[in-house]
């Protein structure tokens, strides 16, 4: 029992970390272009992040989601990193 410390697993973890980081930074840049004030972007960015966290499959089982929401989970970057 324990973590498998093979180089491929560590490399995959780093690739997932970079993928999530780039995705969320790009999302922040996108919302930043929609508003002139940083405070508006912070408040507006909460809703998609909550939707991403809820459809990632960590808090709610993906099989028990309604069909329309389960389709959204396929484009969710957090789903693939969890």
Secondary structure, 3 states (H helix, E strand, C coil): CCCCCCHHHHHHHHHHHHHHHHHHHHHHHHHHHHCCCHHHHHHHHHHHHHHHHHCCCCCCCHHHCCHHHHHHHHHCHHHHHC
